[in-house]
Amino acid sequence: MRVISVGNGVAGTTAARLIAERDQGVEVVLCSDEPYLYYPRPRLIDLVGCQVSPEQMPQFPPEWYAQRGITLRLNCRVEAVYPEARRVLFQNGEEMTYDRLMLATGARAWVPPISGADLPGVYTLRTLADGLALCQAAHQAKHAVVLGGGLLGLDASSALLAHGLEITVVEVMPRLLPRQLDAEGAAVLQARLEARGLRFAIGEGCVAIEGDGRVRQIVLQSGRVLPAEMVVISAGVRANTALAQAAGLACGRGVVVDDRMQTSAPDIYAAGDVAEFRGVMWGIIPAALAQARVAAAQIVGESEVRYEEIVPSTTLKVSGIDLTSIGEVNPERPGFEEVRFSQDGVYKKAVLREGRIVGAIILGDRAEVRAINQLIAKGVDVSPYAEDLFRPGFDLMALAQGSAVLRPRV
């Protein structure tokens, strides 16, 4: 049996590894239109911040693939898929048949229709080539503007500080990280980032990028003008569905899959940023890993393995500041209770429904993340302790594990 995986990001590479390890009789072909071995996308921030070299970016050396019998085809774009014939067409005109096909084509950076967005000096950050271009541009600039105050935008901004630039982050929403934080948490984060040298224009959009042959400034909705020799657009991503659409596969915002990660075509699977399950696309690594595991299991005949929607959870460092955001952190319906704690740059919030935690924000601290995850997973009724959850001295882990819990002294 031959399995072709189109895309060597985290989903494609993980699926290829699992298939090769579970059934050594399977021929696994891993294709990418990039010329690089798989690199974790978050490591691009380290590259831009001068923490790693391009040579340190790959997660695995070439021999890692050879040892597992995985055939690499880098810089090898798949131009077309023919489901009825079970074959793919490569950019060089070569064709290859498959028994199972894995679509892990990921997503691309989205550039809003802003006047001047096509000027030299305007960048996105999605690939290793993007990261290398940003590093080169940063050496020649004094002012940078980052359009977008989401996770990538803030990380890219902090990384560019290593180049000595004056950086302004422009966010059209009324707060930073609107998906992961509430207003109070965003204010705490913004204050910490301002202390590191970042500047912010919150609640303002960019209406134009201007320059004579190269970017020189941007214009905000208010009419304010910001100097910029480089602009980084971080406005989200769009799934790379063109290949699947041309092959006749069902697509919405992404390639539609069922709980086996199978698409509308027999023996074609999809996982990662390109996959859409029940109308949802998380675009986060935990979801990509979970989907890759299911797709790999199905491909090798483990039909009982099915995908279950995950609780959206983000645990990472935002510009070096620990942040965990889990579940429903900004409820808009009635019936929720919110418990907050804020002190010395640390912000914590738990969202309760019927006495159980259904969402949480932990900013600037990691000590209680594991306990919060367990409380959510087990559905523990915390209502008797709601007011004490984040008080110093309260043992959240004991509560999560069902041990005796003592209230802290007030």
N, C-alpha and C positions, 0 to 999 in steps of 0.2 A: 504493500500500500504506500502511495506517495501522498504526503501532506504538504501543501504549499501555504506558507504564512506570508501574507502581503503586509509588510510593516514590521520593523524591528524595534519598536518602542517597548515599553514595559509589558503591555498585553501580548504583543506578538512574540517577544523573546521568552516570556514566562510560559506561554502555551507551547512553544517549540521545545523548550527544555523539558516540560512535564511529559509531553508526548514521547520524546526520545528516551526519557528515562523509564517510562512505563512499558514501552514496547520497542525493544531494540531492533525489531524487524521492520519497523516503519522507516521509510525514507522521508526525512524532514528537510524541506528547502525553505530558508528564511531570506526573504527579499526586502530590499529597501531602496528607495530612490535617493537616499543620502549616501555619501561615500564613507560614512563612519560606522564603526561598531556601536552597539547599543550603549548609550550613556543615559543615566538617570536625568530627567529633565530638570529637577531642582538643582542639580550641580551646575547648571548654566549660570546661576547667581554667583557661585564661587568663582567661576571663570571670569565673569565681568568684574568681580571684586578682587581679582588678582590673588585668589587663594589657591587656585589650581592652575596648572598649565594645560594646553590642549591635549598633550600626551597623557595626562592623568584623567581625562574625561571618561574613557571607556570603562564600563563596569567589569568586563571580562576580556582576557586576552584572546587572540585568535585560536590558540590551542584549546581553550575551554570548549569552543564549538566543535572542534575536530574530535576531541575526546568523547563527545556525546553523539557523534555521527551526524551533526547538523551541517548541512551544506549552506554556506553563505553566498548570497548574491547581492553585493553592495553596488551602489550607483547604478541600479538596475530597475528602472521604473516599469511597473506593470501597466500597459496601456489599455488592455481590454480583458474582460472575463466572458467566456462563452459557457454558460451553465449547462446547456443541453449537450454540448460536445465535451464538457468537463476539461476545458483547457484554458490557458491564459496566453496572452500575447505580450511579449516584452517590447520595450522601446526600440531595441535593435532589430526587431523583426522576427526574433526567435519565438517559437511556441513550445509550450510544455503542458502535458496532460496532468491531471490530478485525480485522486480518489476523494480527497477531502480538501476543502479550501477554507483558510482562516483569513478573514478581513480584519486587519488591525491597523487601518490607515490613519487613525488618529484624527487630529484637528489642526486647523491653521489659524494663525492670528487674524482677527477681524479688524479691518481699518474702516472707521466710519467715513461717510462722504463729506470730509472737511476740505474746504478749499486750500490747496497747497500741500495736501497730504502726500503728493507724489514728488515733492521737491527732494533733491539730494540733501542728506542730513536728517531725514525722517526715518526712524527705524521701528521694528518690532523685535520681540525676543521670544522665539519659539524653537529655533534650531541651533545647532552648534555653529553653523555659518553666521547666523544672526549674532550670536555671542561674540564671535571673533570680530565682526564688523563694528559692534558697539565698543569693544576694547580699543580698536584702532581710532575710532572717532573721538573717544573720550580724551585721547592724548592731545587732540588739536582744538578742544573746546574749553570755554570758561564757564558758560551757562548752559544748563540743560533743563528741559521741561519734560516731565513725565505725565502723560495724559491717562489718568486712571488710578484711583486709590484703592484698588483691590490687592489681593495677595501678591501677584506678580509685579504690579506697579510699585508697591512699597518695597519689595525685596530688590527690584532693579534699582530703585532710587538710592537705597542704602548702599548697595554695591558700588554705584557710581561715585559715592562719596570718597571711596578709596583713591579716586583720580584727582581729588582736590577741586571738584566742580561745585559751583553754586547751583543747587537743585530745587526746583519748585514742582510740587505734585499738584495737579489740577484734577479735582474730582467733582463731577456734575451732581452727584447725590449729596444730601445734606450731612453725610458723615463718611468716614473711612470704613472699609470692609463692611458694606451694608448687608451682605449675606451672612457674615459670621459674627458681627457685633451689634449691640444695641447702641443707642446714643451715648449712654454713660460710659460704656466700655470703649467706644471709639474716641471719646474725649480723653480718656486716660492714655490710650495708645498715642494719640496725636501729640499730647504733651511730652511723652517720652521721646518720640521721634524728633520733635522740635528741639529738644535738649541736645540731640546729636547733630543738629545742623540743617535738617530738612525744613523747607518752607512749604506752606500749603495755601491753595486757593480752593476752598470747599464751597460747594453749592454753585459752582460756575462751570460753564462749558466753554470749549474752544470753538470759535466760529471761523477762524482763519489761521493758516500758517503762512507766513510771508517771507520773502527773500528774493534777491536778484540772482537767480541761478543756483542759490543754495539758501537753506533756511537761515533766517536772521532773527525772527521774533514770532510770537504768536499773539493773537488778539482774542480776549475773552468776551463773553456775552455782555459784561458790564462796560466794555470799551477799554478796559485796562490792557496795557501792552506789556508783555514779558520778553526780555531779551533771551535768545536761545540760539546757540550754534549747532545744537542737536536736540531733536525731539524724539522721545520714545512713546509710541502708542501702545497702551495696554488696556484695550477695550473689550477683552474677552476673545473667545474663539468660535469657530464654526466647524462642524464636523466635515471631514473629507468624504463626502458621499458620491462624488461624481462617478467613480468607477462602478459602484454598486448600482447607481441609477441607470447608467448606460447598459448595465447587464440585465436590467429589468427587475431588480430586487425592490421590494417594498421599502420605501423610505419616508420618514417624516422629517424631523430636524436631524435625525441620524438614521442609520440602517436599523430597521425594526427587527427585533429578535424576540424569541420566546424564552421560557425558563430553562431551555437547553442551550441557549445562545445560538440557536439555529435561525437563519434568515428565512425569507419566503421561498428560497430555492433549496432543493434537497442537497444535503452534504456541503452546504456553505454556511459557515459560522462567522460571527462577528463579536468583537469584544473591545473594551477600552473606550476611548473618547469618541469613537465613531458609532458605538452601539446605542440604540434607544430601546429601553425596556419599559413597557407600560407607560409610555409617554415621558419617561424620565431619563435625563442624561446628567450624571453628577460631575463628570470631568475631573475626578480625583483618583489618586493612585489606589486606595483601598478597593474601590469599585472595579478598577481595571484588573487588579490581581484576582479578585473573586470571580470575575467573569472569565478570565483566562483559565482559571482552574476548572470551571465548569465546562468550557469549550473543549479543553484538553481531555477531560474525562469522557465526554460524549464521543469524541473522535476515536478514542481507543476502546470504545464499547462499554463504558461504565454508564449505562443509560439511566441508572437510578439517581445519579447526581444531578441536582437541579439548582438553579439560581434563585436566591431569595433576596429581595430588596434590602439593602443595608440601611442602618441608621446613619445619615450623613454625619461624618465625624472628621474634623480637621485638627490634627495635632502637629504643630510645626513651630518653627521660630520665624516670627515676622521681624525681619531686620535684627535678628539676634534676640528678640523678646519672645519668650514662650507663650504660645496661644493654643488653647484647645476650645473648639466650638463643636458642640454635639447636638444633633436633633433640632427641635423647634425652639429657637432662641428669641424670635420676635413674633409671638402669637398675636394674631389679629382678631381671633374669635373670643367670645366670652367663655368663662369657665376655667381660666388659668390663674395660678398664683405665682408670684415672682418673689424670690428671696435674693437680696444683694448684699455684697460686702466690698468696700473700697478703702484702701489705705496704702500710702507710700508707693504708688505706682502699680499696685496689685488690685485687680478687679475680678470679682467672682459673682456669678449669677446662676441660680437654678430656677427652671420653669417647671411648675408642678401642675398636674391635672389629675383630679381625683386622688390627691395625696401622693402621687408617684412622679418621679422626675422624668420629664420627657424632653428636656433640653437643658444645656448648661454652657456657660462661658467661663473659662479659667484663663485669665491674662496675667502674665508676669510671674507665674508659679506653676510648678508641675506636681507638687507633692500629693495633691488630692485627685489627680486625674484618674488613676486606676480605680479608686473607690467610687468615683462618680460613674465611670463606665459600668462597674458591677451593679451599682444601684439601678441604673437604667436597664441593663440586660435582665436582671432578676425581677424587675417590677416591684421593688420593695416599697411598702407604704411608709413614707417618711413624715407624714403629717404630724405625728406627736412631737417631732423634733424640728419642724420647719424653721422656727425662729433661731435655732441653734446651729444649723447646718454649717455655717462658715465662721462661727465664733471660735477664736483661738482656744485650743484645748479640747474641742469636740472631736471625737474619734469617728470619722466617717467610715473608715475601713471596718471598724467593729460593727457599725450599723449594717454595712454591706454584707458582712459575713454572718450576721445573726447573733453576734456576741452581745453580752450585757453592755449597755451604753449609759455612761454617766453624763449628766448635763454639766457643762463647764460653769464654774463660778463666775458670776457677773459682778 
